[in-house]
Amino acid sequence: MTVQNDPQALAEQLAAATRSGSLSAAYSVLQAVPGPMLKEVGLRSGFAADTAKKPRDVMAFLLPQVAEATRHGTDGHGLRKIAKAAR
């Protein structure tokens, strides 16, 4: 299985990109993810999932979360901890 078809490897790349604070790197990873795997990669990176089925809708749901995580230098798991602490 190549990295392009390995959801765990793509999730790790996405998490590394958001933790490094590189929005362009995070977006590049997302663009490289095959549409049917977007939701799985997002979930493995700790981001919330939507009930959307179309890849473009999943992407639209993930992008704001990825941008916010990148601003905080964390991944989806860390973003949830930040949100929980803010309550």
C-alpha positions as CSV (number, residue, x, y, z in Angstrom):
1,M,0.0,0.0,0.0
2,T,1.4,3.4,-1.0
3,V,1.3,6.4,1.3
4,Q,-1.3,7.9,-1.0
5,N,-3.6,5.0,-0.2
6,D,-2.8,4.5,3.5
7,P,-5.2,6.5,5.6
8,Q,-3.1,6.2,8.7
9,A,0.0,7.6,7.0
10,L,-2.0,10.4,5.5
11,A,-3.5,11.2,8.9
12,E,-0.1,11.3,10.4
13,Q,1.1,13.7,7.7
14,L,-2.0,15.9,8.2
15,A,-1.4,16.0,12.0
16,A,2.3,16.8,11.5
17,A,1.4,19.6,9.2
18,T,-1.1,21.2,11.5
19,R,1.1,20.8,14.5
20,S,4.0,22.5,12.6
21,G,1.7,25.5,11.9
22,S,2.0,25.1,8.2
23,L,-1.4,25.7,6.6
24,S,-0.1,25.2,3.1
25,A,1.4,21.8,4.1
26,A,-1.9,20.8,5.7
27,Y,-3.9,21.8,2.7
28,S,-1.5,20.0,0.4
29,V,-2.0,16.8,2.4
30,L,-5.7,17.2,2.2
31,Q,-5.6,17.7,-1.5
32,A,-3.6,14.5,-1.9
33,V,-6.1,12.4,0.0
34,P,-8.4,10.4,-2.3
35,G,-12.0,11.7,-2.0
36,P,-13.5,8.5,-0.5
37,M,-10.8,8.5,2.2
38,L,-11.2,12.1,3.4
39,K,-13.5,11.4,6.3
40,E,-11.4,8.5,7.6
41,V,-8.2,10.6,7.4
42,G,-9.9,13.5,9.2
43,L,-11.2,11.2,11.9
44,R,-7.8,9.5,12.4
45,S,-6.3,13.0,12.8
46,G,-8.8,13.8,15.5
47,F,-11.1,16.1,13.5
48,A,-14.9,15.9,13.8
49,A,-16.7,14.1,11.1
50,D,-19.8,15.2,9.3
51,T,-22.6,13.1,7.8
52,A,-21.7,14.4,4.4
53,K,-21.0,11.8,1.8
54,K,-19.6,13.8,-1.1
55,P,-15.9,14.4,-0.9
56,R,-16.2,18.1,-1.5
57,D,-18.7,18.4,1.3
58,V,-16.4,16.5,3.7
59,M,-13.5,18.8,2.6
60,A,-15.7,21.9,3.3
61,F,-16.4,20.5,6.7
62,L,-12.7,19.7,7.5
63,L,-11.1,22.9,6.2
64,P,-12.1,25.2,9.0
65,Q,-11.1,22.7,11.6
66,V,-7.7,22.2,9.9
67,A,-7.2,25.9,9.7
68,E,-8.0,26.4,13.4
69,A,-5.8,23.5,14.5
70,T,-3.0,25.0,12.4
71,R,-3.4,28.4,14.1
72,H,-3.0,26.7,17.4
73,G,-0.2,24.4,16.4
74,T,-2.0,21.2,17.2
75,D,-4.0,18.4,15.6
76,G,-7.7,17.6,15.8
77,H,-7.3,15.9,19.1
78,G,-5.6,18.9,20.6
79,L,-8.2,21.2,19.0
80,R,-10.9,19.3,20.9
81,K,-8.9,19.7,24.2
82,I,-8.6,23.4,23.6
83,A,-12.4,23.7,22.9
84,K,-13.2,21.7,26.0
85,A,-10.9,23.9,28.2
86,A,-12.6,27.0,26.9
87,R,-16.0,25.9,28.1
